[in-house]
Amino acid sequence: MAANNRRMSGKKGAQVGSGGQRRRGLEGKGPTPPAEMRKGHAKQRAAQAKTRRAQIRPQARRGGGRSTSELVVGRNPVVEALRGGVPASTLYVQQFIDNDERVREALQLAAERGGINLMEAPRPELDRMTNGLNHQGLVLQVPPYEYAHPEDLVAAAFEEGEDPLIVALDGVTDPRNLGAVVRSASAFGGHGVVVPERRAAGMSAGAWKSSAGTAARTPVARATNLTRALEAYQKAGITVVGLAADGATEVGELAALGGPVVIVVGSEGKGLSRLVGETCDFLVRIPMPGGAESLNAGVAAGIVLYEAARRRA
C-alpha cells in the first residue's frame, strides 16, 4: 500500500517503477542545437530557402536555359506550324471531331514527321488546356526551346577556325522579326543570335516558322543583361557594331565588319537603347535613298550580314 501511495502522490521526479528510463533517455544528447538545425523549425526552413536561392542565382548568371512550352491552337495555325517544321511533342485531337481537310493534313504531317505523340481528348479537356480559346479541336504542343549561352556562340566560331559573326537584338519584340534574323544569320554564315531575357521576343512557334527551319541549325542565345553580354564580347576581342539612323559611318565603309563582330539591331520604332548604344564600338547607318525612315529588324540585319559576308569572302 505504501508503494501505491507514493506513485499516486503529486510529487515531481521519477516515480517508483520507472527503472531510471527518463534519466538514461537524457544522457548523451548534449546541448540543445540552434534553431537553424532543428528539423521543422521556421528558422531551419528559412535557411534552406536561402541555400536554394543561392544555388539558383549562378544558373541565372550563366544565362541560357529553357523557355516554357507553348500551345498552338486552331486548325489553320496547327497545320501551318507543322508545314513550317516547328518542333512539336504532342498533337491533341478532339474526340468525335469534324474530320475536314485541315484535320486530315495535320494528322498526316504529324505522322510523317515522326516523334509527335497523337492524343485524343474530350472537348472540355482541350477547353481547359487552352483557357477557353477557340481551338477548333486541334492543339499542338511545342516543347521548350533550349537556349544557348552567349559565350557558346563565340566558342563555336573559334572551334571552326572562323571569326565570330553574331547578331544581337535590342528591344525586338516581334517573334517574326526574330525568326527572320535567324534565317538571315544562317544564310550569311552567322554563328548565332543573342536576345535579352526580358522584354524581347523568344523562340516561339511564330519565330520558328519565320526562320523557315534554319532555327534548327542556327543557335539562339539568351542574355540576362544584354549590355554586360556585349562588354564580355568586347573583352574577347570582338567589335560591337550598332545600327542607328544617325550612325557616323555607312555600313559599306566599315572595315571592321570583315573581322570578329557582333551586329546589334534595335527595334524599328525606338532603335537602340541608350546603354546599348553607348556600349557599341561603332554606330553605322544603312543608306536609304528611297526616303524610308527605317527598316524592320529582319531586313536591316540581312543587309549588314550580307556586307559582313562579302568582306569575309
Summary of the structure (lengths in Angstrom):
residues: 313
radius of gyration: 30.7
end to end distance: 110.8
largest distance: 117.3
contacts: 964
relative contact order: 0.11
helix: 43%
strand: 19%
